[in-house]
């Protein structure tokens, strides 16, 4: 349910669209009807691995992670999303196939959700949304190249430093064990590294 | 120089746009004037690491790689592009800053090149190009998630198998040493792995 009253300030998604595109003509009324809202408790599951991927999530408030279970049954975290980020298994969403990943709330989280059909309809009806998503993906794609460089070619402690300087909020909000899995560290190694960094700052 | 004569078949870029978007109204005349053409010999350099990134490349024929020099002066290859793929340091191109990467031809290669200003102008003038690039980046972004999963979470020989089944052409056309660098293997390890795979097939 959305309140379209003029006294209410714009929805965070609309603010984000206006900020990214520079287009201030687009409003709540045009875009929000394509979405539903969702609220999840901490540890709530938004998408299950192996189930059909029917929704794309926009984080209004909170934090999500995307992970899969490896051969040993360990959870391997590949992505986080906080406020104003999008999340889905894009490959599966595009064809409504089985998701290769689970999406879980790390905090109490509010999202907008959109089906693939509504997503396509919105993009056809509002060219500004093509522009918006082109820019969103351009950034995401640029970030993924840096990410690949970090995980495949950097020493572990340098990866930690770059990640911390680019995404300080993640370091604050994400549980140690999950952050370690994302970085490809053991929780013990991450804990050692943090102690070392704190010591260096104290000097 | 482009020949717009009606007897000539469409340029590969226009064919690609039509294929991806399903829009068959867009033609050579509208889009190609935004581009220049370039031809490079094998080992020719299209973009130098540390120089401003002013161009975006579309591969008409041939094969490119994107790499950087690590602390030890070793070349680390992160991406390849063949026919109908785009390549640049997207992060640097968006702001015309210094490129973090070198782009080199692995074969005699023909490209289209576009400046950032022309790219933005083309996107403003032709909404179908917003649609095209949104879809191109959506795919690239989906592929990058799989790539991150492969390099960070898969055993090396499984990574090799997945890569080979998804991109068989790369395996044929890319020199062993560069392919090994891309996969994060030593050339010796790659050579051993290939021998093992061939043996298994012979059985």
Interface residues (C-beta under 8 A of the other chain):
Chain A: X68 X70 X76 X78 X79 X89 X90 X91 X94 X123 X127 X130 X131 X133 X134 X137 X138 X140 X141 X142 X143 X144 X145 X146 X147 X148 X149 X151 X152 X153 X184
Chain B: X68 X70 X76 X78 X79 X89 X90 X91 X94 X123 X127 X130 X131 X133 X134 X137 X138 X140 X141 X142 X143 X144 X145 X146 X147 X148 X149 X151 X152 X153 X184
